[in-house]
Amino acid sequence: MILTVLKNLFSRPVTRRYPAEAIREPCPDYRGAIVFDVNKCVLCNACARVCPALAITIKRTERQIIFDSLRCIYCRRCLESCPKDAISQDVHYAKPRTGRHNMAMNVPVPPKPSPKPAV
């Protein structure tokens, strides 16, 4: 046991010192943070219907998407169900959170198409 103690005493730590050393790139199948593109969203509610953790709530009257990232299990079902590809996953690690705050995003009203000229 003394040999193990001495070896560990004079060797480098196995873990990375995160702020000082950069973290390594995630593996290709890493499921990162969920990102919504509100400009593509049509508020169809497909993502909220398939979410097994009920982390996504759509309020059509207020044109709002509410996402609870602490409830999300990162199963990717919302990505697969979105018809407009308005949801994606970021390949970087999600930053830790200190409190339970839902992310509320307002979806802009799409511009009305211009009327066609009469012939």
C-alpha positions as CSV (number, residue, x, y, z in Angstrom):
1,M,0.0,0.0,0.0
2,I,2.9,2.4,0.6
3,L,4.0,2.0,-3.0
4,T,0.6,3.0,-4.2
5,V,0.5,6.0,-1.9
6,L,4.0,7.2,-3.1
7,K,3.1,6.6,-6.7
8,N,-0.1,8.7,-6.4
9,L,1.7,11.4,-4.4
10,F,4.3,12.1,-7.2
11,S,2.1,11.6,-10.3
12,R,-0.2,14.0,-12.1
13,P,-3.9,13.9,-11.3
14,V,-6.0,11.7,-13.6
15,T,-8.8,14.3,-13.9
16,R,-8.7,17.4,-16.0
17,R,-8.5,20.8,-14.4
18,Y,-11.6,22.2,-16.3
19,P,-11.2,25.9,-16.3
20,A,-7.4,25.8,-16.9
21,E,-7.5,22.9,-19.5
22,A,-9.9,22.8,-22.4
23,I,-12.4,20.0,-22.4
24,R,-12.2,17.4,-25.2
25,E,-14.5,17.4,-28.1
26,P,-17.6,15.3,-27.5
27,C,-18.1,11.9,-29.3
28,P,-20.2,11.9,-32.6
29,D,-23.3,10.5,-30.9
30,Y,-23.3,13.0,-28.0
31,R,-26.7,14.5,-27.3
32,G,-26.1,18.1,-26.4
33,A,-28.3,21.0,-25.5
34,I,-31.6,21.4,-27.2
35,V,-31.8,24.6,-29.4
36,F,-35.0,26.0,-30.9
37,D,-35.0,28.2,-34.0
38,V,-38.1,30.3,-33.4
39,N,-38.0,31.8,-36.9
40,K,-38.8,28.3,-38.4
41,C,-41.3,27.2,-35.8
42,V,-45.0,27.1,-36.9
43,L,-46.3,26.2,-33.4
44,C,-47.7,22.8,-34.6
45,N,-47.3,21.2,-31.2
46,A,-45.7,18.0,-32.6
47,C,-42.7,18.3,-30.3
48,A,-44.7,18.7,-27.2
49,R,-47.0,15.8,-28.0
50,V,-44.1,13.3,-28.4
51,C,-42.0,14.5,-25.5
52,P,-42.1,11.7,-22.8
53,A,-40.8,14.0,-20.1
54,L,-43.3,16.8,-20.8
55,A,-40.4,19.3,-21.1
56,I,-41.9,21.3,-23.9
57,T,-45.1,23.4,-23.7
58,I,-46.5,25.3,-26.6
59,K,-48.8,28.3,-26.0
60,R,-50.4,29.2,-29.3
61,T,-52.4,32.2,-28.1
62,E,-49.3,33.8,-26.7
63,R,-47.1,32.4,-29.5
64,Q,-44.6,31.0,-27.0
65,I,-42.5,27.9,-26.6
66,I,-41.6,27.0,-23.0
67,F,-38.8,24.5,-22.6
68,D,-37.7,23.0,-19.2
69,S,-34.2,21.8,-19.7
70,L,-34.0,20.2,-16.3
71,R,-36.9,18.0,-17.2
72,C,-35.6,17.0,-20.6
73,I,-34.1,13.5,-21.0
74,Y,-32.5,14.3,-24.4
75,C,-34.2,11.4,-26.2
76,R,-34.3,13.4,-29.5
77,R,-37.9,12.6,-30.2
78,C,-38.7,16.3,-30.5
79,L,-36.0,16.7,-33.2
80,E,-37.4,13.8,-35.2
81,S,-41.0,14.9,-35.0
82,C,-40.5,18.6,-36.0
83,P,-41.7,19.0,-39.6
84,K,-39.9,22.3,-40.1
85,D,-36.5,21.3,-38.5
86,A,-36.9,24.1,-36.0
87,I,-35.2,22.0,-33.2
88,S,-31.6,20.9,-33.2
89,Q,-29.0,19.8,-30.7
90,D,-25.8,21.7,-30.0
91,V,-22.7,19.5,-30.0
92,H,-21.2,21.3,-27.0
93,Y,-21.8,20.6,-23.3
94,A,-24.7,22.4,-21.7
95,K,-23.7,24.9,-19.0
96,P,-24.7,24.0,-15.5
97,R,-27.6,25.9,-14.1
98,T,-28.0,27.2,-10.5
99,G,-31.8,27.5,-10.5
100,R,-34.9,26.0,-12.0
101,H,-35.9,28.5,-14.7
102,N,-37.9,27.6,-17.8
103,M,-36.7,28.9,-21.1
104,A,-39.6,30.9,-22.7
105,M,-39.1,31.8,-26.4
106,N,-41.5,34.1,-28.3
107,V,-42.2,33.0,-31.8
108,P,-42.5,36.0,-34.2
109,V,-45.6,36.4,-36.3
110,P,-44.9,35.4,-39.9
111,P,-45.2,38.2,-42.4
112,K,-48.3,38.2,-44.5
113,P,-47.7,37.5,-48.2
114,S,-48.1,40.5,-50.5
115,P,-51.3,40.5,-52.6
116,K,-50.9,39.4,-56.2
117,P,-51.5,42.1,-58.7
118,A,-54.8,41.9,-60.6
119,V,-54.4,41.2,-64.3
